[in-house]
Structures are given as structure tokens and as C-alpha cells.
């Protein structure tokens, strides 16, 4: 049934929150900003999610959200906001240093290799994603990688997906399944693009967008059952 599997990277294949925490704490040491506690990381994560939401809704550009999230975070904790731009630049590099796979992700991908065309679809920054894919070995697992900075559009914009369809010469959308953890970018994007969707939702979050999702799983190994249908 499916020939193309579109895989989101952060939060679906790689544990983004684990890498995020390690990267920020390492940079706090580098910049001599004192201890960055788990509570501070939690605050930052909420700010970060909010800013990526702005990007998905086309309310801000990527450069604005990348620096803006640190400006807000630094203001909250009395850190010199003039550091935000260089801190963000270093953060992109640091993120790629920490590779933690989501449970079962590597096993599932390797099992799919050769049976489907595996396509990475990501809104992450080019610097961070290229490093992550290289260090994790995923650059050799995925058959194609589409980073939004290269495409010129972000998920969930339909233009992002149309670009991929054209590049891969995909004519039958019924042959495509997108797997991702984000309701607002992966699932909404899949629905807008007219392809089947598989929401990886380990925390059983509610579908607040009220969009029709084809499949929902809380463990990636359950994808094997879907693909065997």
C-alpha cells in the first residue's frame, strides 16, 4: 500500500528534549552563566514550543523565532539578552552533539530500510539537522532528507509537501504515510497535503485540532502492524 514513509526527526526518531537539555546546560557552562536547572529547561521548552508555533502559523520567520525564544528566556532569568544571537548560533551546533534515539525508532527504521522509500521531513535548522543525521548514522538510513530551510517552506504549509512530491516524482498520494509526533506540523501538514497520517503520541495528548488522523500509536513498534495491513 505505502511506498513512501515521511518521517519527522525531532521527537519522533530522535529524543529532542534530551538533546535540548544537554545542549543548553553545556552552553551555560561555556558562557559562565551559572547553573541551568531542570526547572529552567522546562521553562525554556515551553517558550520554545510557543515560538515554533508562531513559525508554523507563519507569524514569524525562522530567524526571528530562533533568537526570540532565547531573548524571552534570558529576560525571565536576568541574563544579558545581547548574548541571545551568539548563544543560539552555538546552540545549533551543540544540539547535534547529543544523539538519543526515541524508543524503538532505530529498530523500526532499519526494518523498513529497503522496503519503503524513507524520507526525513524536518523543520529543524539546517546546521543542527545535518549534524544530527550524520552523527546518528541516519543520513545513511534515510533515502532522502528535506530540511525546511532548503525547501523554503515549513511544515505544515502545503508548499513544503508539494515540493517533496515534485522532487520525488510522487503522483499517487495514497502511497505516502507521514509519521510524526507533532499535531500542528506533521499531522496538520499531512492532512493539508492529502496524505495518510500516523500520529506518534506516547503521552496520549488530546487531538485539540480536531483533525482526522489516519492512525495513532503510542509506541513506534506499532507502526509495523499498520504497515502489514
Buried (B, 14 or more C-beta within 10 A) or exposed (E): EBBBBBBBBBBBBBBBBBBBBBBBBBBBEEBEBEEBEEEBBEBBBEBBEEBBBBBBEEEBEBEBBBBBBBBBBBEEEEBEBEBBBEBBEBBBEBBBBBBEBBEBBBEBBEBBEEEBBBBBBBBBBBBBBBBBBEEBEBBEBBBBBBBBBEBEBBBBBBEBBBBBBEEBEBEEBEBBBBBBBBBBBBBBBBBBBEBBBBBBBEEEEEEEEEBEBBBBBEEBEBBBEBBEE
